[in-house]
Amino acid sequence: MDAAVQYPLLKVSNLTIGFPDRAGAIKEVTQDVNFTLNAGESLAVVGESGSGKTMVGRALLGLLPERAQIVSGSIRFEGRDVLGNTAAQWLATRGTGIGMVFQEPMVSLNPAIRIGDQLTEALMRRRSVPRDAARSQAIAMLERVHVRDPLGCMKRYPHEFSGGMRQRILLAAVMLLRPKLLIADEPTTALDCVVQKEVLDLMIELTREKGTALIFISHNLALVTAYTEQVLVMRRGLVVETGAVAKVLARPSHDYTLKLLEALPRRAENEDTLSPPVSSAPPVIEVKDVAIDYRVPGLWFRKILARAVHPASFSVQAGETVAIVGESGSGKTSIAKAILGLASTAQGQILLNGQPFLNAGHDAMQAARRAVQMVFQDPYSSLDPRMRVDALISEGLRLDKTLSRTQRAERVTAALEDVGLGEFAGRLVHQLSGGQRQRVAIARALASRPAVIIADEPVSALDVTVQKQILDMLVSLQQRYRFACLLISHDLGVVEQIADRVLVMFRGHIVEEGTRDAVFDNPVHPYTRRLLQAVPELRGNRDDGFKVITRAVPDDIDPSRRYFNAELAGRDMPVLVDVAALEVTSTSAFADHRIALEAVHSS
């Protein structure tokens, strides 16, 4: 009988992985992991950071860290135990047998080699495909994953593409070799929800066409439910629950799985759905008709101006959280940089407590930078790894001449206590977990008692349980200190949980603005509707069970109607109009809503 029929494609038995400590004893990071996967099947591996998910995935490819040891167990791929593979055997298995799509494509793609050379080299060396045929197959695969201008893409370098496009190119590179098993390790964590859906849909479509088995490593339980058949839940190296996705996530039997599901961000069910009262106080930060241009390469080494943000206006009041959502490259972070004085504005004004500050002199700028603080997406990149936690926090207070040395020390202690890290003052950054590092970043921002905190994707890299802790802490601190918060995020669940108002950006334009409830429950712009429906959601509770839902939004009356064409924005600039007064109670009323927005253009 054929071996492919006799054995499952992949069988992992009692896999235990460990690292030796300084005394030589082995500390186990995964213990007795078991699962089986047949050709064409899909398995999700979920769990919090440090649970051992990625370690299992790397073991399947022989890519464990140098000090890691396989303590016990076996990994049988196509009936053969691969743990005894030589370097040459691993080389033959990787790519053609087992392929892997990593979380950050920029790490996997060589920045010094053109995309076309990277795609064709693998085909020529691993599949012995002639150069011309390899080029044709590469172009066809780029078309298959919906890369714009595949011929031009072949001549370009990875840094010339957005994160979503780079992830598509990496998926094309992996699937070109037609692997029998694809491992996707958090492949869409850094992508906005629309691009995330497109990439995942493509990945599932390609694996089903080729009969490829899939292992999807993720901490996003809603994606797991929508895109896989089986699930394996890990905690601290142990498998706590496994089975069919529909069964495990609908009616979980383990308390940890329930904890993961209940930690998903969502609007509180008992929360008042009425819009919050409008405050009469002046806004803390006010953006007035701000446009931002960047210089990009043109012909003959000339630089040309490209408009990243078209004239935008909004304000944030004390104690209010305003979220900016939109696709990658829509201008969200550019606006944040402009507020911080890190990006020049082409026009418009930015006011802090009613006063302009960007060109008001050195002293005014220094005071404004203490009043406007930033929490970055990746604290490991923004915190100096050579400095201890207390020094990192006090560094931002050095130029504040109103504080004595004793007062600065007291402020640092108070900031650490605020974020629950009172005992971590003497630690270095690498000695902290991801959630603890983000707490340090928040404490650093809070230490100067700012009027505004800009949080740029503050929880996107964290698992759901830590994410919930950080969000709850951020809301609690805002209630205590009444700072205005500008939240930049592509995670709509996070936005729905903590935002008071929402701005939707698309290709440099603010296309919709309103209270959280108005935007989420009655979106007007077609891009907003697309954004809200892009990613499935898990809703429910431990009593009634959990299920996947697609957010219901008003129907699009006429999909063929030209509503907003960003390519024509230069000569046909739409402006925002107030549509809150239109009561949307019927299909015809919604049509009037659409027309009201569409008909208004600047002269």
C-alpha positions, 0 to 999 in steps of 0.5 A: 500500500502507498505510504501516503495512504498508510500514514497521516501527513503529519503526526506529532507525538509527546513532543517536549522541548526544553532549554538548559538553565545555568546549572544545566537542568532542562526547563521544559517550554512545551510538554507532551504535545500531540496532534495529527494532520491529514492532507488538506486539513487545517489546524489552529494553534492558539494561546497567550504569548509564551505558551509554546505555539511558535516553538512547536511550529519551528520544531516542525521545520527544524528551526529551533533556537540553538540552545533548544533541545528536543527532550522527548517525542517524535515528529513524523512527516509523511510517515518518517521521523524528521527529528533525526534529519541531517542538514541536507535532509532539512534543506530538502524538506523546507519549502517543498515539503513544509513551507512557512509564512512568518509574522513579519515578511520584511524579515523573510524577504531579502531587502537587497534582492529584487522580488523577481530574483527571490521568487525565481531562484527558489523554483530554479534551485528547488524544483529545477524549473528553467529560468523563463518558465520560473519567471512565468510561474512567478508572474502568474502567482503574483497575479493570483495573490492580487499584486498590482502590476506583477511585471513591475513587482518583479523588478522592485525591492521589498521596501517599496511595498506596503505591509499587506503587499509584502505579505502577499508576495511572501505567500506567493513565494511560499506557495510557488514551491507547492508545499504539502504543509503550510505553517502560518505564524501570526501572518496578519498581526500587523495588517489592517482588517481589510488587508488581513481578510484579503490575505487570509482569504487568499491563503485559504483559497491557495491551500485548498486548490493545492490540497495543502494542509495548514497550521495557523498559529494565532492569538486571534480566536475570531480568525481561527474560528472562521478559517480553520477546522481543528483547534489546539489550545496551549497554555504554558507549554501544555495542550489544555484543549483540542478538537473541532473549532466549532465545538471547542470555541462554541462550548469550551470545556477548559477555564483557560479557553473561556478566559481567552474568549471572554478577554476579547475586546467588545462593547460592554453589553450594559453600557448606555448606547446613547451618545455621550453628552457634548462638553462645553469645554474647549478641546485640548488638541485641535487639528484645523485643515491640516494637510501633509506632503512627503517628498518621493523620488521622481524622474532624473533624481528629482523629488516630487511632493505626494500628498499623504493627508488631505486637509483634515480637521478634528479635536479631542477634549479632556478625558475623551478618546478619539480613535483613528481607523483605516487601512495601512497608508491612509495617513493615521500615523502621519497625523500623529507625527504632525501633532508631535512636530515630527512631520511638517504640515503643508497647510493648516494649524494644530492647537494645544489648549487653544494655542499654536505651538509648532512654530512658537519657539523652542520653549513652547515646543519643549513644553508642548512635547511634555504635554503631548506624549506617545505610546508606540506599537513596539515598546522593545524598539522605543525603549533603550535596552541598556537603561533600567526601568526607573531611568527610562521613565525619569529620562522624560522629566530631565528638562522639566525645571519645575521638578526637584530631584526628589519630586522626579523620583516621586513621580517615577515611583507613582507612575510605576505604581499606576501601571502595576510595576512598582517592584520592577524599577531596577529591571532591564527591558529584556527582563520584561514580558511584552505586556510589562514593556507596554506598561513601562511605555505607558508609565513613561508617557504618564510621568510628565502628566500630559494633557494628550496621549497618542497611542499608536497601535498600543496592543496589536502585538499582545495576546488577548488576555494581556491586551484586555489588561492594558486596555482596562488599565488605560481606561482607568488611568484616563478616568483618574488623570483626565488626559485626552487620548488619540488612539490609532488602531486597525483593531476594531474590537479595541476601538469599539471597547474604549473609543468615544468618537471614531474617525475613518481615514481612507487614502489620506481623507477623513471619510467619516466621523462620529460617535462610536455608536453612530459609526459602528451601528449605522456606518454611512461611507461604503469604506466604513461598511467594508471595514466593519464587515472585513473580519468576523467576530466572536460573540457570546458568553459562557452560559449561552456559548460563543459563535462567529458573527459578521457585523450587520450594517445598512445595505448599499443601495446602489453599488455601481454609484460613484460615491468616492473616488480617491484617485480624483480627489485632487480636482473633486475633493469631497467634504464632510457634512453633518448627517446626524440630523437625518433619521435613518429609518427606511431604505429611502432615508438611507439613500438620501443619506448617501446622496447628501454626502455624495452631492457636496464638493468643494468648488 
